[in-house]
Amino acid sequence: MHREIQPISILVHFENVMYRGEQDHSFDAVYGPREKDGEVRPFYNPQTGEVNLDVAEHWKQYDISLYLQKNWSRLKNDLDHKIRISVGNEDTYGLNLPVHLLQDEMEKLNATITFAYYPGTHFTVTTAAYRHDQDKWLEDKYQEWLAKK
């Protein structure tokens, strides 16, 4: 499965249209470490695209895949059969790629997590089929919960 992800220059341009940026800037603000003066250390250099490896290491504490892998034996009873992750096969930011990696890792742990892949990008994935499957999954989970009461 090969697909071209938006070039960094295009994404940086989108980020800089608005003062203080957009999605990447918000990720930096929420997950990034701070400099001594309080400024956020960015994940990557917007001019070169070079990733700041120290910042990437810092972000690992927020990585849901690493967290689930490390803690699945403790979380399994509470979360098995209760998670559904859906994504577009042509996600604008390439988010479908780490979802496939997460699926592979969770299958190795015999986790029962529903992974659903749909046609579309980050912004066009929410189709009628997507909404139908999502609603059906939620309804099924609700009925399972009612049956246990």
C-alpha positions as CSV (number, residue, x, y, z in Angstrom):
1,M,0.0,0.0,0.0
2,H,1.7,3.2,-1.2
3,R,0.2,6.6,-1.1
4,E,1.8,10.0,-1.3
5,I,1.4,12.1,1.9
6,Q,1.2,15.9,1.6
7,P,4.6,17.4,1.3
8,I,5.8,19.2,4.4
9,S,6.0,22.5,2.6
10,I,2.3,22.5,1.8
11,L,1.4,21.5,5.4
12,V,3.6,24.3,6.8
13,H,2.0,26.8,4.4
14,F,-1.4,25.8,5.8
15,E,-0.1,26.1,9.3
16,N,1.2,29.6,8.8
17,V,-1.9,31.1,7.1
18,M,-3.3,31.8,10.6
19,Y,-1.4,33.6,13.3
20,R,0.3,31.0,15.6
21,G,-0.6,28.2,13.3
22,E,-3.2,25.4,13.2
23,Q,-3.1,21.7,13.8
24,D,0.7,21.1,14.0
25,H,1.1,24.2,16.2
26,S,-1.6,23.0,18.5
27,F,0.0,19.6,18.8
28,D,3.3,21.3,19.7
29,A,1.5,23.4,22.3
30,V,-0.2,20.5,23.9
31,Y,2.4,17.7,23.7
32,G,5.7,19.6,23.3
33,P,8.3,20.4,25.9
34,R,9.0,24.1,26.7
35,E,12.1,26.1,26.4
36,K,13.4,27.9,29.5
37,D,11.6,31.1,28.3
38,G,8.3,29.2,28.1
39,E,8.2,28.9,24.3
40,V,7.2,25.5,22.9
41,R,9.9,23.4,21.3
42,P,8.5,22.4,17.9
43,F,8.3,18.7,16.7
44,Y,10.0,19.6,13.4
45,N,11.8,22.5,11.7
46,P,9.2,24.0,9.4
47,Q,11.9,25.2,6.9
48,T,13.7,21.8,6.6
49,G,11.2,19.3,7.8
50,E,13.9,17.9,10.1
51,V,12.4,16.2,13.2
52,N,13.7,17.3,16.6
53,L,14.5,13.9,18.1
54,D,14.5,15.1,21.7
55,V,10.9,16.4,21.2
56,A,9.9,13.1,19.4
57,E,11.2,11.2,22.5
58,H,9.2,13.5,24.8
59,W,6.0,12.9,22.7
60,K,6.3,9.1,23.2
61,Q,4.6,9.6,26.6
62,Y,1.4,10.5,24.7
63,D,1.6,7.7,22.1
64,I,-1.6,5.6,22.5
65,S,0.0,2.7,20.6
66,L,3.0,2.5,23.0
67,Y,0.7,2.9,26.0
68,L,-1.6,0.1,24.9
69,Q,1.2,-2.2,24.0
70,K,3.0,-1.6,27.3
71,N,-0.2,-1.8,29.5
72,W,-2.5,-4.2,27.6
73,S,-2.2,-7.0,30.2
74,R,-3.6,-4.6,32.8
75,L,-6.1,-2.9,30.4
76,K,-7.4,-5.9,28.6
77,N,-10.3,-6.7,31.0
78,D,-11.6,-3.1,30.8
79,L,-11.0,-2.4,27.1
80,D,-11.1,-5.6,25.1
81,H,-14.1,-5.6,22.7
82,K,-14.7,-1.9,23.6
83,I,-12.5,0.1,21.1
84,R,-13.3,0.9,17.5
85,I,-10.7,2.9,15.4
86,S,-11.7,4.1,12.0
87,V,-9.7,6.0,9.4
88,G,-9.7,6.9,5.8
89,N,-7.4,4.8,3.5
90,E,-6.1,8.0,2.0
91,D,-5.7,10.1,5.1
92,T,-4.3,13.6,4.2
93,Y,-1.8,13.3,7.1
94,G,-1.0,9.6,6.6
95,L,-2.8,8.7,9.8
96,N,-4.0,5.4,8.3
97,L,-0.4,4.2,8.3
98,P,0.1,4.2,12.1
99,V,-3.4,2.8,12.5
100,H,-2.3,-0.3,10.5
101,L,0.8,-0.5,12.7
102,L,-1.3,-0.3,15.8
103,Q,-3.6,-3.0,14.5
104,D,-0.6,-5.3,13.8
105,E,0.7,-4.7,17.3
106,M,-2.6,-5.3,19.0
107,E,-3.2,-8.5,17.1
108,K,0.1,-9.8,18.4
109,L,-1.3,-9.2,21.9
110,N,-4.6,-11.0,21.0
111,A,-6.5,-7.8,21.7
112,T,-10.0,-7.6,20.3
113,I,-10.2,-4.1,18.9
114,T,-12.3,-3.2,15.8
115,F,-10.2,-1.5,13.1
116,A,-12.2,0.0,10.2
117,Y,-10.7,1.5,7.0
118,Y,-12.8,3.5,4.6
119,P,-12.3,5.3,1.3
120,G,-11.4,8.9,1.8
121,T,-9.0,11.5,3.2
122,H,-8.8,13.1,6.6
123,F,-11.7,15.3,5.6
124,T,-13.9,13.1,3.3
125,V,-14.0,9.8,5.2
126,T,-17.2,10.5,7.0
127,T,-19.5,9.0,4.4
128,A,-22.9,7.4,4.8
129,A,-21.2,4.0,5.1
130,Y,-18.8,5.3,7.7
131,R,-21.6,6.7,9.8
132,H,-23.7,3.6,9.4
133,D,-20.9,1.3,10.5
134,Q,-20.1,3.6,13.4
135,D,-23.7,3.8,14.5
136,K,-24.2,0.0,14.2
137,W,-21.1,-0.7,16.2
138,L,-22.3,1.7,19.0
139,E,-25.8,0.2,18.9
140,D,-24.3,-3.3,19.2
141,K,-22.1,-2.3,22.1
142,Y,-25.1,-0.7,23.8
143,Q,-27.2,-3.9,23.3
144,E,-24.4,-6.0,24.7
145,W,-24.2,-3.8,27.8
146,L,-28.0,-4.0,28.2
147,A,-27.9,-7.8,28.0
148,K,-25.4,-7.9,30.9
149,K,-27.5,-5.8,33.2
